[in-house]
Amino acid sequence: MLSEQRHEIILKILEEKRSVTVAELTEHLHISESTARRDITILDKAGKLVKVFGGAVLTDGIYQSAEPTVTQKSEVNKEEKRRIAKYAASLILPQDFVYLDAGTTTGYMLDFIEESGATFVTNAVAHAQRLAAKGEHVLLIGGTLKSSTEAVVGTEAVLTLKDYHFSKGFFGTNGVNRAAGFTTPDANEALVKRTALGQCQKAYILCDNSKFHVVSSVTFAPFSAGLILTDAKPEGYMEAEDIILC
């Protein structure tokens, strides 16, 4: 197959799905990964698509490089976030060892956690304070406090997390995209998320439907890394099996 034909097919797939992974292209076009990556690079330079980690997305996608503050995020899709958080909180059992990521949606979970009997580990100072006030057993990991998101990040946080083995983990995300996976604007926060998620038996990504088709600066996990808890399946994700509607 000529390269021009492959490029037409790639762009047609993107029109239908809005994103595509290198693995999907190798299977669909019967080509090597190096050829798929080369085609993506050529089309990216031509302005036909945007190259992201592991694949490509449409040029009309939503890209977010700045990190909104906690106050800014708390007022966006508040009811949807609370519905997701309520469902997530119902998954916690007394024997669970839980990782609770910093973020507004994970923060709303605290409204629905009452005498759970579980043990919580978090990198969010505000989450730790509220859990402690409820009488929950909570461990706050050490490190550098990031003011905009009130999350603890850094080497100390990562090293601590590597010693833990969580039965369940609940994570926030700035963007969800098939090709780019779960993304966040800050590399340090992405590293903490990636490390904690890797220590979980079950990982849940909490995101309202506005996060789909959004690509932020840094990928912290591939799309298949956990179950997505959301309020609605947007276009292009209707057939996804790892999405739970709340």
C-alpha positions in Angstrom: 0.0 0.0 0.0 1.3 3.4 -1.0 2.0 5.9 1.8 -0.6 8.3 0.4 -3.2 5.6 0.7 -2.2 4.9 4.3 -2.4 8.6 5.1 -5.9 8.8 3.7 -7.0 5.8 5.8 -5.4 7.2 8.9 -7.3 10.5 8.5 -10.5 8.7 7.8 -10.1 6.7 11.0 -9.5 10.0 12.9 -12.6 11.5 11.5 -14.7 8.6 12.8 -12.9 8.0 16.2 -11.2 11.4 16.9 -8.1 9.5 18.1 -6.0 6.5 17.1 -3.2 4.5 18.7 -0.1 3.2 17.0 -1.2 -0.3 17.9 -4.6 0.2 16.2 -2.9 1.4 13.0 -0.4 -1.5 12.8 -3.3 -4.0 13.1 -5.7 -2.1 10.7 -3.1 -1.4 8.0 -0.9 -4.4 8.5 2.2 -2.3 8.9 5.1 -2.1 11.5 5.0 0.2 14.5 7.9 2.2 13.0 5.9 2.8 9.7 2.8 3.8 11.7 4.9 6.3 13.8 6.5 7.7 10.6 3.1 8.2 9.0 1.8 10.0 12.1 4.9 12.2 12.1 4.5 13.2 8.5 0.8 14.0 8.9 1.6 15.9 12.1 4.1 18.1 10.3 1.6 18.6 7.5 -1.0 19.9 10.1 -3.4 17.1 9.3 -3.4 15.7 12.9 -1.7 16.1 16.2 0.9 13.6 17.3 0.6 12.5 21.0 2.1 9.8 23.1 1.2 6.5 21.6 -0.8 7.7 18.7 -2.6 10.8 17.2 -5.7 12.9 17.7 -7.7 15.2 15.5 -6.4 18.8 15.1 -9.7 20.1 16.4 -9.3 18.4 19.7 -9.1 20.2 23.1 -5.6 20.7 24.5 -5.0 21.9 28.0 -1.5 22.9 29.1 -2.5 25.1 32.1 -3.6 23.7 35.4 -6.8 25.3 36.7 -6.8 26.0 40.5 -8.9 23.9 42.9 -11.4 26.8 43.3 -11.8 27.1 39.5 -12.3 23.3 39.1 -14.7 23.0 42.0 -17.5 25.0 40.3 -17.3 23.1 37.0 -19.9 20.3 36.5 -20.4 20.1 40.2 -23.5 17.9 40.3 -22.0 15.4 37.8 -18.8 15.2 39.9 -20.9 14.6 43.1 -22.8 11.8 41.4 -19.6 10.1 40.3 -18.1 10.6 43.7 -21.1 9.1 45.5 -20.8 5.9 43.4 -17.0 5.8 43.9 -17.4 6.1 47.7 -19.9 3.2 47.7 -17.1 0.9 46.3 -15.0 1.2 49.5 -15.2 -1.7 51.9 -14.0 -1.9 55.5 -11.0 -4.0 54.7 -9.8 -1.8 51.9 -6.4 -0.1 51.8 -7.3 2.9 49.6 -5.3 5.5 47.7 -7.2 8.7 47.3 -5.7 11.1 44.7 -5.8 14.9 45.0 -8.6 16.6 43.0 -12.1 18.0 43.2 -14.0 14.9 42.2 -12.1 12.7 44.6 -12.7 15.4 47.2 -16.4 15.1 46.8 -16.1 11.4 47.7 -15.5 12.6 51.3 -19.1 13.8 51.5 -20.2 10.2 51.2 -17.7 8.3 53.3 -18.9 7.7 56.8 -17.1 5.3 59.2 -15.9 3.1 56.4 -13.4 1.2 58.4 -10.9 1.4 55.5 -7.4 2.8 55.6 -6.7 5.8 53.4 -3.5 7.1 51.9 -3.6 10.4 50.1 -1.4 13.1 48.6 -4.0 15.8 49.3 -3.7 17.8 52.5 -7.4 18.8 52.5 -8.5 15.2 51.9 -6.4 14.0 54.8 -7.8 16.7 57.1 -11.4 15.8 56.3 -10.8 12.1 56.6 -9.2 12.5 60.0 -12.1 14.7 61.2 -14.5 11.9 60.2 -12.5 9.5 62.4 -11.0 7.6 59.4 -7.5 6.1 59.5 -5.5 8.2 57.1 -1.9 8.5 56.0 -0.7 11.6 54.3 2.4 11.1 52.2 5.3 13.5 52.5 6.9 15.6 49.8 6.5 19.1 48.2 3.1 20.8 48.3 1.9 22.1 45.0 -0.2 25.2 45.8 -2.5 25.3 42.7 -3.9 21.8 43.2 -3.0 21.3 46.9 -1.3 18.0 46.0 1.9 16.6 47.5 4.4 15.7 44.8 8.1 15.0 44.5 10.7 12.3 45.0 9.8 11.6 48.6 6.1 11.1 47.7 7.0 8.7 44.9 9.4 6.6 47.0 6.8 6.3 49.8 4.1 5.1 47.4 6.4 2.4 46.0 6.2 0.7 49.4 2.4 0.5 49.5 0.0 -2.0 47.9 -3.5 -0.6 47.5 -6.6 -2.7 47.1 -8.3 0.2 45.4 -7.2 3.6 44.1 -9.3 6.6 43.0 -7.8 9.1 40.6 -8.7 12.4 39.0 -7.6 13.4 35.5 -7.5 16.5 33.4 -8.0 14.7 30.1 -9.2 11.4 28.7 -8.2 10.3 25.2 -7.8 6.9 23.6 -4.5 7.6 22.1 -3.0 9.9 24.8 -4.6 8.1 27.7 -5.1 9.9 31.0 -3.3 13.2 31.1 -2.4 16.1 33.5 -0.6 19.4 32.9 2.2 18.8 35.5 5.0 16.2 35.1 5.6 15.9 38.9 1.9 15.3 39.6 1.8 12.8 36.7 4.7 10.8 38.2 2.9 10.6 41.6 -0.3 9.5 39.9 1.5 6.9 37.7 3.3 5.5 40.7 0.2 5.2 42.9 -1.8 3.7 40.1 0.8 1.0 39.5 0.5 0.0 43.2 -3.3 -0.6 43.0 -5.1 -3.9 42.5 -8.1 -2.0 41.2 -7.8 1.6 39.8 -10.8 3.9 39.1 -10.5 7.1 37.1 -13.1 9.7 38.1 -14.0 12.1 35.4 -17.1 13.9 34.2 -17.9 13.8 30.4 -16.2 17.2 29.8 -12.8 15.5 30.2 -13.2 13.2 27.2 -11.4 14.2 24.0 -9.1 16.5 26.1 -5.3 16.0 25.9 -3.1 17.7 28.6 0.6 17.9 28.6 1.7 14.6 30.3 0.3 11.1 30.2 0.2 9.4 33.5 -1.5 6.2 32.4 -2.8 4.5 29.2 -6.5 4.4 28.4 -6.7 0.8 29.5 -5.1 1.4 32.9 -8.3 1.5 35.0 -12.1 1.6 35.1 -13.5 5.0 34.2 -16.4 6.3 36.4 -18.3 9.1 34.6 -21.7 10.6 34.1 -22.1 10.0 30.4 -20.3 8.3 27.5 -19.5 10.9 24.8 -19.2 10.4 21.1 -16.5 7.9 20.2 -16.6 6.0 23.5 -20.0 4.4 23.3 -18.6 0.9 22.8 -15.9 1.2 25.5 -16.4 -1.6 28.1 -14.2 -0.1 30.8 -16.6 2.9 31.4 -19.1 2.8 34.3 -22.0 5.3 34.2 -22.8 6.8 37.6 
